[in-house]
Amino acid sequence: MIALGCLGIFLLVLLALGLSVLGSYNSMVSLSQGVDSQWAQVQNDYQRRFDLIPNLVSTVSGAANFEKSTLTAVTDARASVGQVKIDPSKAPTDPTQLAAFQKAQDGLSSALSRLLVVSENYPALKATANFRDLQAQLEGTENRIAVSRRDFNNACQGYNTAIKQFPGVLMAGMFGFQPKPYFEAQAGAETAPKVNFNFGSTAPSATAP
């Protein structure tokens, strides 16, 4: 009877352990899929911006004497983005791969910002309905990108925490759960732009740090 009682306790402990392992595994799977889902949203928002650029460049290039170097910079930056290949349905686990993706996207962001700043010098261009519509779409897309990147980082944080905590840490390596890298803030994002008030002009001008 004592032996049977000990066996019963052992089986209960084993069952509890098995359920704990199963629950932890399922949780990590769910969190990993959540990261992949957020990554897909990041890709969708960047693709939306990528698709807007040809129409924007075409519209801006029609403005007389528009800076050709600015248009070239946007076109080249867009081409660089197209050369970075990452599975849109699965978040990267290689920090180097994500860093290359972010570098290309941030380069395109900078080129687009420069184009919009330069366009301020062309009132006729700003007055066209097509340009105003594209500018509004681009600004909205940039906001979407910022939100989706934040949500992606939050999802990564939850997942990375789970695979480092007990009992997940015991199974993460066994089942191939690898840490996922984060997006980093763009260089200079922590510094507010400097605003110069030129009293000889009708409006203040902002310069990037």
C-alpha positions, -999 to 999 in steps of 0.1 A, spaced: 0 0 0 28 24 9 46 16 -24 13 22 -43 9 55 -25 44 66 -33 39 56 -69 7 76 -70 24 107 -56 53 102 -81 28 100 -110 10 131 -98 42 150 -96 52 138 -130 18 148 -145 21 182 -129 55 187 -143 44 175 -177 15 200 -177 38 228 -166 62 220 -195 33 217 -220 18 250 -208 52 268 -210 58 254 -245 24 265 -257 29 299 -242 62 304 -260 47 292 -293 19 317 -289 43 345 -281 65 337 -310 36 337 -333 26 371 -319 60 385 -328 57 371 -363 22 387 -366 36 420 -356 65 416 -380 41 410 -408 24 443 -399 57 461 -399 64 447 -434 29 458 -446 34 493 -435 69 496 -450 55 481 -482 28 507 -483 54 535 -481 76 517 -507 46 516 -531 38 553 -527 73 565 -537 71 561 -575 40 583 -577 56 608 -553 88 610 -573 69 612 -606 48 641 -592 77 660 -578 99 655 -609 73 675 -628 82 706 -609 104 730 -628 140 731 -616 134 706 -587 166 694 -571 176 663 -591 200 652 -564 171 649 -539 151 628 -563 181 606 -570 187 601 -533 151 589 -528 153 566 -558 186 551 -547 174 547 -511 143 529 -523 165 506 -544 186 498 -513 154 488 -494 145 464 -522 178 446 -519 172 436 -483 153 404 -483 136 392 -451 107 367 -449 77 390 -444 58 363 -424 86 354 -399 104 378 -377 142 377 -380 163 362 -352 196 375 -365 203 410 -351 226 417 -381 198 410 -405 173 432 -388 200 460 -385 206 459 -423 168 461 -428 165 490 -404 195 508 -419 180 507 -454 146 518 -442 160 546 -421 180 558 -451 148 560 -471 131 579 -443 159 604 -443 158 608 -481 120 613 -480 123 639 -452 148 658 -473 125 657 -503 95 671 -483 117 699 -469 129 708 -504 94 708 -517 86 737 -494 105 759 -518 80 751 -546 46 767 -539 32 755 -572 41 719 -564 25 722 -529 -6 736 -544 -13 705 -566 -39 681 -552 -20 651 -562 11 662 -542 -10 671 -512 -27 637 -513 6 618 -516 21 639 -488 -8 631 -465 -6 594 -473 31 594 -467 28 611 -433 0 587 -423 22 558 -433 51 571 -413 28 572 -383 17 536 -390 53 525 -392 62 541 -359 32 524 -342 39 490 -358 76 491 -348 66 499 -313 42 470 -312 68 447 -326 93 457 -299 67 451 -273 59 416 -287 96 408 -288 100 419 -252 72 396 -240 86 367 -260 122 372 -250 112 375 -213 93 342 -215 122 322 -229 146 336 -203 123 329 -173 118 296 -156 107 271 -168 108 285 -203 146 289 -201 149 251 -197 131 244 -229 139 273 -251 172 258 -264 157 223 -266 129 234 -288 147 260 -308 133 292 -293 158 319 -301 158 355 -288 144 380 -313 161 414 -319 144 448 -315 142 478 -336 164 506 -323 156 543 -323 169 561 -354 201 580 -348 193 615 -337 157 607 -328 163 616 -292 173 651 -301 146 677 -309 150 696 -341 164 731 -338 140 759 -348 155 791 -361 133 822 -360 143 844 -389 126 878 -383 132 887 -419 111 859 -432 74 851 -428 78 817 -410 103 799 -387 125 773 -403 135 740 -387 168 723 -392 177 688 -384 203 682 -356 
